[in-house]
Amino acid sequence: MKLALPMRESESGFVSATEVEERVRGLMESEEGKLIRERIVGMKIAAKVASSEGGSSRVALSKLVESWKDK
């Protein structure tokens, strides 16, 4: 999916506010950020289709519920 942004942690394992700010700005302003946003929109559309009537997620959930009812 390539949606994660790497963050530099301090020795204590925390991420500084400056690091978060840089990553958010990069996400908002960079070409990489534009590509990530486009992928997210695609994922949103795919999730909507999958969860709509007759979609793969809806069908799978219905099958699961029916299997529980049979027990």
mmCIF file of the N, C-alpha and C atoms, coordinates in Angstrom:
data_MODEL
# 
_entry.id   MODEL 
# 
loop_
_atom_site.group_PDB 
_atom_site.id 
_atom_site.type_symbol 
_atom_site.label_atom_id 
_atom_site.label_alt_id 
_atom_site.label_comp_id 
_atom_site.label_asym_id 
_atom_site.label_entity_id 
_atom_site.label_seq_id 
_atom_site.pdbx_PDB_ins_code 
_atom_site.Cartn_x 
_atom_site.Cartn_y 
_atom_site.Cartn_z 
_atom_site.occupancy 
_atom_site.B_iso_or_equiv 
_atom_site.pdbx_formal_charge 
_atom_site.auth_seq_id 
_atom_site.auth_comp_id 
_atom_site.auth_asym_id 
_atom_site.auth_atom_id 
_atom_site.pdbx_PDB_model_num 
ATOM 1   N N  . MET A 1 1  ? 0.812   -1.198  0.000  1.00 0.00 ? 1  MET A N  1 
ATOM 2   C CA . MET A 1 1  ? 0.000   0.000   0.000  1.00 0.00 ? 1  MET A CA 1 
ATOM 3   C C  . MET A 1 1  ? 0.855   1.260   0.000  1.00 0.00 ? 1  MET A C  1 
ATOM 4   N N  . LYS A 1 2  ? 1.968   1.190   0.670  1.00 0.00 ? 2  LYS A N  1 
ATOM 5   C CA . LYS A 1 2  ? 2.904   2.315   0.727  1.00 0.00 ? 2  LYS A CA 1 
ATOM 6   C C  . LYS A 1 2  ? 2.239   3.600   1.212  1.00 0.00 ? 2  LYS A C  1 
ATOM 7   N N  . LEU A 1 3  ? 1.646   3.539   2.370  1.00 0.00 ? 3  LEU A N  1 
ATOM 8   C CA . LEU A 1 3  ? 1.008   4.719   2.941  1.00 0.00 ? 3  LEU A CA 1 
ATOM 9   C C  . LEU A 1 3  ? 1.748   5.256   4.152  1.00 0.00 ? 3  LEU A C  1 
ATOM 10  N N  . ALA A 1 4  ? 2.637   4.478   4.716  1.00 0.00 ? 4  ALA A N  1 
ATOM 11  C CA . ALA A 1 4  ? 3.329   4.886   5.935  1.00 0.00 ? 4  ALA A CA 1 
ATOM 12  C C  . ALA A 1 4  ? 4.471   5.844   5.619  1.00 0.00 ? 4  ALA A C  1 
ATOM 13  N N  . LEU A 1 5  ? 4.721   6.748   6.533  1.00 0.00 ? 5  LEU A N  1 
ATOM 14  C CA . LEU A 1 5  ? 5.866   7.641   6.428  1.00 0.00 ? 5  LEU A CA 1 
ATOM 15  C C  . LEU A 1 5  ? 6.838   7.296   7.546  1.00 0.00 ? 5  LEU A C  1 
ATOM 16  N N  . PRO A 1 6  ? 8.104   7.104   7.209  1.00 0.00 ? 6  PRO A N  1 
ATOM 17  C CA . PRO A 1 6  ? 9.067   6.781   8.263  1.00 0.00 ? 6  PRO A CA 1 
ATOM 18  C C  . PRO A 1 6  ? 9.286   7.983   9.185  1.00 0.00 ? 6  PRO A C  1 
ATOM 19  N N  . MET A 1 7  ? 9.451   7.706   10.458 1.00 0.00 ? 7  MET A N  1 
ATOM 20  C CA . MET A 1 7  ? 9.715   8.750   11.450 1.00 0.00 ? 7  MET A CA 1 
ATOM 21  C C  . MET A 1 7  ? 10.998  8.405   12.187 1.00 0.00 ? 7  MET A C  1 
ATOM 22  N N  . ARG A 1 8  ? 11.808  9.414   12.422 1.00 0.00 ? 8  ARG A N  1 
ATOM 23  C CA . ARG A 1 8  ? 13.032  9.214   13.201 1.00 0.00 ? 8  ARG A CA 1 
ATOM 24  C C  . ARG A 1 8  ? 12.703  9.321   14.686 1.00 0.00 ? 8  ARG A C  1 
ATOM 25  N N  . GLU A 1 9  ? 13.025  8.264   15.398 1.00 0.00 ? 9  GLU A N  1 
ATOM 26  C CA . GLU A 1 9  ? 12.785  8.249   16.844 1.00 0.00 ? 9  GLU A CA 1 
ATOM 27  C C  . GLU A 1 9  ? 14.041  8.689   17.576 1.00 0.00 ? 9  GLU A C  1 
ATOM 28  N N  . SER A 1 10 ? 13.847  9.282   18.743 1.00 0.00 ? 10 SER A N  1 
ATOM 29  C CA . SER A 1 10 ? 14.979  9.600   19.603 1.00 0.00 ? 10 SER A CA 1 
ATOM 30  C C  . SER A 1 10 ? 15.437  8.317   20.285 1.00 0.00 ? 10 SER A C  1 
ATOM 31  N N  . GLU A 1 11 ? 16.519  8.400   21.013 1.00 0.00 ? 11 GLU A N  1 
ATOM 32  C CA . GLU A 1 11 ? 17.024  7.220   21.725 1.00 0.00 ? 11 GLU A CA 1 
ATOM 33  C C  . GLU A 1 11 ? 16.006  6.688   22.726 1.00 0.00 ? 11 GLU A C  1 
ATOM 34  N N  . SER A 1 12 ? 15.145  7.571   23.220 1.00 0.00 ? 12 SER A N  1 
ATOM 35  C CA . SER A 1 12 ? 14.128  7.151   24.189 1.00 0.00 ? 12 SER A CA 1 
ATOM 36  C C  . SER A 1 12 ? 12.911  6.517   23.512 1.00 0.00 ? 12 SER A C  1 
ATOM 37  N N  . GLY A 1 13 ? 12.895  6.519   22.166 1.00 0.00 ? 13 GLY A N  1 
ATOM 38  C CA . GLY A 1 13 ? 11.796  5.900   21.442 1.00 0.00 ? 13 GLY A CA 1 
ATOM 39  C C  . GLY A 1 13 ? 10.671  6.854   21.069 1.00 0.00 ? 13 GLY A C  1 
ATOM 40  N N  . PHE A 1 14 ? 10.834  8.130   21.386 1.00 0.00 ? 14 PHE A N  1 
ATOM 41  C CA . PHE A 1 14 ? 9.807   9.116   21.065 1.00 0.00 ? 14 PHE A CA 1 
ATOM 42  C C  . PHE A 1 14 ? 10.126  9.828   19.759 1.00 0.00 ? 14 PHE A C  1 
ATOM 43  N N  . VAL A 1 15 ? 9.094   10.360  19.131 1.00 0.00 ? 15 VAL A N  1 
ATOM 44  C CA . VAL A 1 15 ? 9.246   11.151  17.914 1.00 0.00 ? 15 VAL A CA 1 
ATOM 45  C C  . VAL A 1 15 ? 9.019   12.608  18.298 1.00 0.00 ? 15 VAL A C  1 
ATOM 46  N N  . SER A 1 16 ? 9.923   13.482  17.864 1.00 0.00 ? 16 SER A N  1 
ATOM 47  C CA . SER A 1 16 ? 9.823   14.893  18.246 1.00 0.00 ? 16 SER A CA 1 
ATOM 48  C C  . SER A 1 16 ? 8.711   15.596  17.475 1.00 0.00 ? 16 SER A C  1 
ATOM 49  N N  . ALA A 1 17 ? 8.246   16.691  18.040 1.00 0.00 ? 17 ALA A N  1 
ATOM 50  C CA . ALA A 1 17 ? 7.218   17.498  17.378 1.00 0.00 ? 17 ALA A CA 1 
ATOM 51  C C  . ALA A 1 17 ? 7.740   18.032  16.051 1.00 0.00 ? 17 ALA A C  1 
ATOM 52  N N  . THR A 1 18 ? 9.017   18.376  16.005 1.00 0.00 ? 18 THR A N  1 
ATOM 53  C CA . THR A 1 18 ? 9.633   18.863  14.770 1.00 0.00 ? 18 THR A CA 1 
ATOM 54  C C  . THR A 1 18 ? 9.597   17.798  13.688 1.00 0.00 ? 18 THR A C  1 
ATOM 55  N N  . GLU A 1 19 ? 9.898   16.565  14.058 1.00 0.00 ? 19 GLU A N  1 
ATOM 56  C CA . GLU A 1 19 ? 9.861   15.453  13.103 1.00 0.00 ? 19 GLU A CA 1 
ATOM 57  C C  . GLU A 1 19 ? 8.445   15.259  12.567 1.00 0.00 ? 19 GLU A C  1 
ATOM 58  N N  . VAL A 1 20 ? 7.459   15.295  13.440 1.00 0.00 ? 20 VAL A N  1 
ATOM 59  C CA . VAL A 1 20 ? 6.062   15.145  13.014 1.00 0.00 ? 20 VAL A CA 1 
ATOM 60  C C  . VAL A 1 20 ? 5.684   16.294  12.077 1.00 0.00 ? 20 VAL A C  1 
ATOM 61  N N  . GLU A 1 21 ? 6.074   17.504  12.436 1.00 0.00 ? 21 GLU A N  1 
ATOM 62  C CA . GLU A 1 21 ? 5.777   18.669  11.596 1.00 0.00 ? 21 GLU A CA 1 
ATOM 63  C C  . GLU A 1 21 ? 6.386   18.519  10.205 1.00 0.00 ? 21 GLU A C  1 
ATOM 64  N N  . GLU A 1 22 ? 7.642   18.087  10.142 1.00 0.00 ? 22 GLU A N  1 
ATOM 65  C CA . GLU A 1 22 ? 8.305   17.903  8.852  1.00 0.00 ? 22 GLU A CA 1 
ATOM 66  C C  . GLU A 1 22 ? 7.586   16.868  8.000  1.00 0.00 ? 22 GLU A C  1 
ATOM 67  N N  . ARG A 1 23 ? 7.180   15.770  8.613  1.00 0.00 ? 23 ARG A N  1 
ATOM 68  C CA . ARG A 1 23 ? 6.486   14.714  7.865  1.00 0.00 ? 23 ARG A CA 1 
ATOM 69  C C  . ARG A 1 23 ? 5.112   15.172  7.384  1.00 0.00 ? 23 ARG A C  1 
ATOM 70  N N  . VAL A 1 24 ? 4.387   15.901  8.220  1.00 0.00 ? 24 VAL A N  1 
ATOM 71  C CA . VAL A 1 24 ? 3.066   16.396  7.826  1.00 0.00 ? 24 VAL A CA 1 
ATOM 72  C C  . VAL A 1 24 ? 3.205   17.413  6.698  1.00 0.00 ? 24 VAL A C  1 
ATOM 73  N N  . ARG A 1 25 ? 4.168   18.319  6.811  1.00 0.00 ? 25 ARG A N  1 
ATOM 74  C CA . ARG A 1 25 ? 4.400   19.294  5.737  1.00 0.00 ? 25 ARG A CA 1 
ATOM 75  C C  . ARG A 1 25 ? 4.780   18.581  4.439  1.00 0.00 ? 25 ARG A C  1 
ATOM 76  N N  . GLY A 1 26 ? 5.646   17.586  4.566  1.00 0.00 ? 26 GLY A N  1 
ATOM 77  C CA . GLY A 1 26 ? 6.039   16.818  3.392  1.00 0.00 ? 26 GLY A CA 1 
ATOM 78  C C  . GLY A 1 26 ? 4.853   16.135  2.749  1.00 0.00 ? 26 GLY A C  1 
ATOM 79  N N  . LEU A 1 27 ? 3.981   15.607  3.563  1.00 0.00 ? 27 LEU A N  1 
ATOM 80  C CA . LEU A 1 27 ? 2.782   14.940  3.063  1.00 0.00 ? 27 LEU A CA 1 
ATOM 81  C C  . LEU A 1 27 ? 1.865   15.936  2.353  1.00 0.00 ? 27 LEU A C  1 
ATOM 82  N N  . MET A 1 28 ? 1.784   17.138  2.867  1.00 0.00 ? 28 MET A N  1 
ATOM 83  C CA . MET A 1 28 ? 0.899   18.147  2.296  1.00 0.00 ? 28 MET A CA 1 
ATOM 84  C C  . MET A 1 28 ? 1.479   18.791  1.040  1.00 0.00 ? 28 MET A C  1 
ATOM 85  N N  . GLU A 1 29 ? 2.807   18.928  0.973  1.00 0.00 ? 29 GLU A N  1 
ATOM 86  C CA . GLU A 1 29 ? 3.410   19.758  -0.064 1.00 0.00 ? 29 GLU A CA 1 
ATOM 87  C C  . GLU A 1 29 ? 4.203   19.000  -1.122 1.00 0.00 ? 29 GLU A C  1 
ATOM 88  N N  . SER A 1 30 ? 4.601   17.780  -0.872 1.00 0.00 ? 30 SER A N  1 
ATOM 89  C CA . SER A 1 30 ? 5.505   17.079  -1.789 1.00 0.00 ? 30 SER A CA 1 
ATOM 90  C C  . SER A 1 30 ? 4.757   16.275  -2.846 1.00 0.00 ? 30 SER A C  1 
ATOM 91  N N  . GLU A 1 31 ? 5.497   15.892  -3.872 1.00 0.00 ? 31 GLU A N  1 
ATOM 92  C CA . GLU A 1 31 ? 4.953   15.018  -4.908 1.00 0.00 ? 31 GLU A CA 1 
ATOM 93  C C  . GLU A 1 31 ? 4.616   13.657  -4.308 1.00 0.00 ? 31 GLU A C  1 
ATOM 94  N N  . GLU A 1 32 ? 5.470   13.175  -3.396 1.00 0.00 ? 32 GLU A N  1 
ATOM 95  C CA . GLU A 1 32 ? 5.197   11.901  -2.719 1.00 0.00 ? 32 GLU A CA 1 
ATOM 96  C C  . GLU A 1 32 ? 3.878   11.983  -1.954 1.00 0.00 ? 32 GLU A C  1 
ATOM 97  N N  . GLY A 1 33 ? 3.649   13.108  -1.296 1.00 0.00 ? 33 GLY A N  1 
ATOM 98  C CA . GLY A 1 33 ? 2.397   13.305  -0.574 1.00 0.00 ? 33 GLY A CA 1 
ATOM 99  C C  . GLY A 1 33 ? 1.199   13.275  -1.498 1.00 0.00 ? 33 GLY A C  1 
ATOM 100 N N  . LYS A 1 34 ? 1.358   13.876  -2.675 1.00 0.00 ? 34 LYS A N  1 
ATOM 101 C CA . LYS A 1 34 ? 0.274   13.859  -3.662 1.00 0.00 ? 34 LYS A CA 1 
ATOM 102 C C  . LYS A 1 34 ? -0.032  12.424  -4.078 1.00 0.00 ? 34 LYS A C  1 
ATOM 103 N N  . LEU A 1 35 ? 0.998   11.629  -4.323 1.00 0.00 ? 35 LEU A N  1 
ATOM 104 C CA . LEU A 1 35 ? 0.798   10.233  -4.713 1.00 0.00 ? 35 LEU A CA 1 
ATOM 105 C C  . LEU A 1 35 ? 0.123   9.436   -3.600 1.00 0.00 ? 35 LEU A C  1 
ATOM 106 N N  . ILE A 1 36 ? 0.533   9.687   -2.361 1.00 0.00 ? 36 ILE A N  1 
ATOM 107 C CA . ILE A 1 36 ? -0.077  8.998   -1.218 1.00 0.00 ? 36 ILE A CA 1 
ATOM 108 C C  . ILE A 1 36 ? -1.554  9.362   -1.115 1.00 0.00 ? 36 ILE A C  1 
ATOM 109 N N  . ARG A 1 37 ? -1.871  10.645  -1.272 1.00 0.00 ? 37 ARG A N  1 
ATOM 110 C CA . ARG A 1 37 ? -3.276  11.069  -1.208 1.00 0.00 ? 37 ARG A CA 1 
ATOM 111 C C  . ARG A 1 37 ? -4.097  10.417  -2.319 1.00 0.00 ? 37 ARG A C  1 
ATOM 112 N N  . GLU A 1 38 ? -3.513  10.306  -3.506 1.00 0.00 ? 38 GLU A N  1 
ATOM 113 C CA . GLU A 1 38 ? -4.220  9.650   -4.611 1.00 0.00 ? 38 GLU A CA 1 
ATOM 114 C C  . GLU A 1 38 ? -4.480  8.179   -4.291 1.00 0.00 ? 38 GLU A C  1 
ATOM 115 N N  . ARG A 1 39 ? -3.495  7.498   -3.694 1.00 0.00 ? 39 ARG A N  1 
ATOM 116 C CA . ARG A 1 39 ? -3.694  6.094   -3.311 1.00 0.00 ? 39 ARG A CA 1 
ATOM 117 C C  . ARG A 1 39 ? -4.785  5.974   -2.254 1.00 0.00 ? 39 ARG A C  1 
ATOM 118 N N  . ILE A 1 40 ? -4.807  6.915   -1.330 1.00 0.00 ? 40 ILE A N  1 
ATOM 119 C CA . ILE A 1 40 ? -5.823  6.881   -0.273 1.00 0.00 ? 40 ILE A CA 1 
ATOM 120 C C  . ILE A 1 40 ? -7.221  7.053   -0.871 1.00 0.00 ? 40 ILE A C  1 
ATOM 121 N N  . VAL A 1 41 ? -7.359  7.946   -1.836 1.00 0.00 ? 41 VAL A N  1 
ATOM 122 C CA . VAL A 1 41 ? -8.658  8.128   -2.494 1.00 0.00 ? 41 VAL A CA 1 
ATOM 123 C C  . VAL A 1 41 ? -9.068  6.828   -3.180 1.00 0.00 ? 41 VAL A C  1 
ATOM 124 N N  . GLY A 1 42 ? -8.118  6.167   -3.841 1.00 0.00 ? 42 GLY A N  1 
ATOM 125 C CA . GLY A 1 42 ? -8.411  4.884   -4.478 1.00 0.00 ? 42 GLY A CA 1 
ATOM 126 C C  . GLY A 1 42 ? -8.850  3.839   -3.476 1.00 0.00 ? 42 GLY A C  1 
ATOM 127 N N  . MET A 1 43 ? -8.186  3.807   -2.328 1.00 0.00 ? 43 MET A N  1 
ATOM 128 C CA . MET A 1 43 ? -8.557  2.856   -1.281 1.00 0.00 ? 43 MET A CA 1 
ATOM 129 C C  . MET A 1 43 ? -9.944  3.171   -0.731 1.00 0.00 ? 43 MET A C  1 
ATOM 130 N N  . LYS A 1 44 ? -10.258 4.451   -0.607 1.00 0.00 ? 44 LYS A N  1 
ATOM 131 C CA . LYS A 1 44 ? -11.580 4.853   -0.114 1.00 0.00 ? 44 LYS A CA 1 
ATOM 132 C C  . LYS A 1 44 ? -12.671 4.353   -1.062 1.00 0.00 ? 44 LYS A C  1 
ATOM 133 N N  . ILE A 1 45 ? -12.431 4.523   -2.351 1.00 0.00 ? 45 ILE A N  1 
ATOM 134 C CA . ILE A 1 45 ? -13.407 4.067   -3.345 1.00 0.00 ? 45 ILE A CA 1 
ATOM 135 C C  . ILE A 1 45 ? -13.553 2.550   -3.285 1.00 0.00 ? 45 ILE A C  1 
ATOM 136 N N  . ALA A 1 46 ? -12.420 1.843   -3.209 1.00 0.00 ? 46 ALA A N  1 
ATOM 137 C CA . ALA A 1 46 ? -12.461 0.376   -3.151 1.00 0.00 ? 46 ALA A CA 1 
ATOM 138 C C  . ALA A 1 46 ? -13.192 -0.104  -1.900 1.00 0.00 ? 46 ALA A C  1 
ATOM 139 N N  . ALA A 1 47 ? -12.967 0.566   -0.773 1.00 0.00 ? 47 ALA A N  1 
ATOM 140 C CA . ALA A 1 47 ? -13.648 0.184   0.469  1.00 0.00 ? 47 ALA A CA 1 
ATOM 141 C C  . ALA A 1 47 ? -15.151 0.422   0.363  1.00 0.00 ? 47 ALA A C  1 
ATOM 142 N N  . LYS A 1 48 ? -15.522 1.510   -0.285 1.00 0.00 ? 48 LYS A N  1 
ATOM 143 C CA . LYS A 1 48 ? -16.948 1.809   -0.455 1.00 0.00 ? 48 LYS A CA 1 
ATOM 144 C C  . LYS A 1 48 ? -17.614 0.748   -1.324 1.00 0.00 ? 48 LYS A C  1 
ATOM 145 N N  . VAL A 1 49 ? -16.939 0.345   -2.397 1.00 0.00 ? 49 VAL A N  1 
ATOM 146 C CA . VAL A 1 49 ? -17.477 -0.696  -3.277 1.00 0.00 ? 49 VAL A CA 1 
ATOM 147 C C  . VAL A 1 49 ? -17.586 -2.017  -2.523 1.00 0.00 ? 49 VAL A C  1 
ATOM 148 N N  . ALA A 1 50 ? -16.536 -2.373  -1.772 1.00 0.00 ? 50 ALA A N  1 
ATOM 149 C CA . ALA A 1 50 ? -16.522 -3.648  -1.047 1.00 0.00 ? 50 ALA A CA 1 
ATOM 150 C C  . ALA A 1 50 ? -17.604 -3.717  0.020  1.00 0.00 ? 50 ALA A C  1 
ATOM 151 N N  . SER A 1 51 ? -17.925 -2.571  0.619  1.00 0.00 ? 51 SER A N  1 
ATOM 152 C CA . SER A 1 51 ? -18.919 -2.584  1.697  1.00 0.00 ? 51 SER A CA 1 
ATOM 153 C C  . SER A 1 51 ? -20.331 -2.277  1.211  1.00 0.00 ? 51 SER A C  1 
ATOM 154 N N  . SER A 1 52 ? -20.482 -2.002  -0.070 1.00 0.00 ? 52 SER A N  1 
ATOM 155 C CA . SER A 1 52 ? -21.819 -1.728  -0.603 1.00 0.00 ? 52 SER A CA 1 
ATOM 156 C C  . SER A 1 52 ? -22.572 -3.035  -0.829 1.00 0.00 ? 52 SER A C  1 
ATOM 157 N N  . GLU A 1 53 ? -23.847 -2.930  -1.128 1.00 0.00 ? 53 GLU A N  1 
ATOM 158 C CA . GLU A 1 53 ? -24.691 -4.101  -1.373 1.00 0.00 ? 53 GLU A CA 1 
ATOM 159 C C  . GLU A 1 53 ? -24.071 -4.952  -2.481 1.00 0.00 ? 53 GLU A C  1 
ATOM 160 N N  . GLY A 1 54 ? -23.822 -6.228  -2.183 1.00 0.00 ? 54 GLY A N  1 
ATOM 161 C CA . GLY A 1 54 ? -23.218 -7.135  -3.153 1.00 0.00 ? 54 GLY A CA 1 
ATOM 162 C C  . GLY A 1 54 ? -21.706 -7.071  -3.209 1.00 0.00 ? 54 GLY A C  1 
ATOM 163 N N  . GLY A 1 55 ? -21.104 -6.166  -2.448 1.00 0.00 ? 55 GLY A N  1 
ATOM 164 C CA . GLY A 1 55 ? -19.650 -6.035  -2.423 1.00 0.00 ? 55 GLY A CA 1 
ATOM 165 C C  . GLY A 1 55 ? -19.000 -7.179  -1.664 1.00 0.00 ? 55 GLY A C  1 
ATOM 166 N N  . SER A 1 56 ? -17.705 -7.368  -1.888 1.00 0.00 ? 56 SER A N  1 
ATOM 167 C CA . SER A 1 56 ? -17.010 -8.521  -1.311 1.00 0.00 ? 56 SER A CA 1 
ATOM 168 C C  . SER A 1 56 ? -17.040 -8.537  0.219  1.00 0.00 ? 56 SER A C  1 
ATOM 169 N N  . SER A 1 57 ? -16.875 -7.397  0.851  1.00 0.00 ? 57 SER A N  1 
ATOM 170 C CA . SER A 1 57 ? -16.904 -7.364  2.320  1.00 0.00 ? 57 SER A CA 1 
ATOM 171 C C  . SER A 1 57 ? -18.300 -7.652  2.848  1.00 0.00 ? 57 SER A C  1 
ATOM 172 N N  . ARG A 1 58 ? -19.298 -7.098  2.196  1.00 0.00 ? 58 ARG A N  1 
ATOM 173 C CA . ARG A 1 58 ? -20.680 -7.321  2.622  1.00 0.00 ? 58 ARG A CA 1 
ATOM 174 C C  . ARG A 1 58 ? -21.038 -8.793  2.470  1.00 0.00 ? 58 ARG A C  1 
ATOM 175 N N  . VAL A 1 59 ? -20.628 -9.400  1.348  1.00 0.00 ? 59 VAL A N  1 
ATOM 176 C CA . VAL A 1 59 ? -20.914 -10.817 1.105  1.00 0.00 ? 59 VAL A CA 1 
ATOM 177 C C  . VAL A 1 59 ? -20.206 -11.681 2.146  1.00 0.00 ? 59 VAL A C  1 
ATOM 178 N N  . ALA A 1 60 ? -18.928 -11.382 2.416  1.00 0.00 ? 60 ALA A N  1 
ATOM 179 C CA . ALA A 1 60 ? -18.171 -12.166 3.393  1.00 0.00 ? 60 ALA A CA 1 
ATOM 180 C C  . ALA A 1 60 ? -18.782 -12.053 4.784  1.00 0.00 ? 60 ALA A C  1 
ATOM 181 N N  . LEU A 1 61 ? -19.199 -10.863 5.167  1.00 0.00 ? 61 LEU A N  1 
ATOM 182 C CA . LEU A 1 61 ? -19.822 -10.675 6.476  1.00 0.00 ? 61 LEU A CA 1 
ATOM 183 C C  . LEU A 1 61 ? -21.146 -11.430 6.559  1.00 0.00 ? 61 LEU A C  1 
ATOM 184 N N  . SER A 1 62 ? -21.918 -11.386 5.504  1.00 0.00 ? 62 SER A N  1 
ATOM 185 C CA . SER A 1 62 ? -23.192 -12.119 5.483  1.00 0.00 ? 62 SER A CA 1 
ATOM 186 C C  . SER A 1 62 ? -22.965 -13.615 5.636  1.00 0.00 ? 62 SER A C  1 
ATOM 187 N N  . LYS A 1 63 ? -21.954 -14.141 4.944  1.00 0.00 ? 63 LYS A N  1 
ATOM 188 C CA . LYS A 1 63 ? -21.636 -15.569 5.060  1.00 0.00 ? 63 LYS A CA 1 
ATOM 189 C C  . LYS A 1 63 ? -21.214 -15.919 6.480  1.00 0.00 ? 63 LYS A C  1 
ATOM 190 N N  . LEU A 1 64 ? -20.433 -15.055 7.103  1.00 0.00 ? 64 LEU A N  1 
ATOM 191 C CA . LEU A 1 64 ? -20.000 -15.295 8.478  1.00 0.00 ? 64 LEU A CA 1 
ATOM 192 C C  . LEU A 1 64 ? -21.199 -15.327 9.420  1.00 0.00 ? 64 LEU A C  1 
ATOM 193 N N  . VAL A 1 65 ? -22.086 -14.362 9.289  1.00 0.00 ? 65 VAL A N  1 
ATOM 194 C CA . VAL A 1 65 ? -23.277 -14.306 10.140 1.00 0.00 ? 65 VAL A CA 1 
ATOM 195 C C  . VAL A 1 65 ? -24.133 -15.547 9.929  1.00 0.00 ? 65 VAL A C  1 
ATOM 196 N N  . GLU A 1 66 ? -24.309 -15.957 8.690  1.00 0.00 ? 66 GLU A N  1 
ATOM 197 C CA . GLU A 1 66 ? -25.099 -17.160 8.405  1.00 0.00 ? 66 GLU A CA 1 
ATOM 198 C C  . GLU A 1 66 ? -24.462 -18.399 9.024  1.00 0.00 ? 66 GLU A C  1 
ATOM 199 N N  . SER A 1 67 ? -23.133 -18.478 9.003  1.00 0.00 ? 67 SER A N  1 
ATOM 200 C CA . SER A 1 67 ? -22.470 -19.641 9.612  1.00 0.00 ? 67 SER A CA 1 
ATOM 201 C C  . SER A 1 67 ? -22.690 -19.669 11.119 1.00 0.00 ? 67 SER A C  1 
ATOM 202 N N  . TRP A 1 68 ? -22.774 -18.499 11.741 1.00 0.00 ? 68 TRP A N  1 
ATOM 203 C CA . TRP A 1 68 ? -23.050 -18.441 13.176 1.00 0.00 ? 68 TRP A CA 1 
ATOM 204 C C  . TRP A 1 68 ? -24.488 -18.867 13.465 1.00 0.00 ? 68 TRP A C  1 
ATOM 205 N N  . LYS A 1 69 ? -25.403 -18.472 12.594 1.00 0.00 ? 69 LYS A N  1 
ATOM 206 C CA . LYS A 1 69 ? -26.808 -18.826 12.789 1.00 0.00 ? 69 LYS A CA 1 
ATOM 207 C C  . LYS A 1 69 ? -27.016 -20.332 12.681 1.00 0.00 ? 69 LYS A C  1 
ATOM 208 N N  . ASP A 1 70 ? -26.230 -20.994 11.837 1.00 0.00 ? 70 ASP A N  1 
ATOM 209 C CA . ASP A 1 70 ? -26.364 -22.433 11.625 1.00 0.00 ? 70 ASP A CA 1 
ATOM 210 C C  . ASP A 1 70 ? -25.888 -23.250 12.820 1.00 0.00 ? 70 ASP A C  1 
ATOM 211 N N  . LYS A 1 71 ? -25.184 -22.645 13.738 1.00 0.00 ? 71 LYS A N  1 
ATOM 212 C CA . LYS A 1 71 ? -24.632 -23.393 14.877 1.00 0.00 ? 71 LYS A CA 1 
ATOM 213 C C  . LYS A 1 71 ? -25.548 -23.382 16.054 1.00 0.00 ? 71 LYS A C  1 
# 
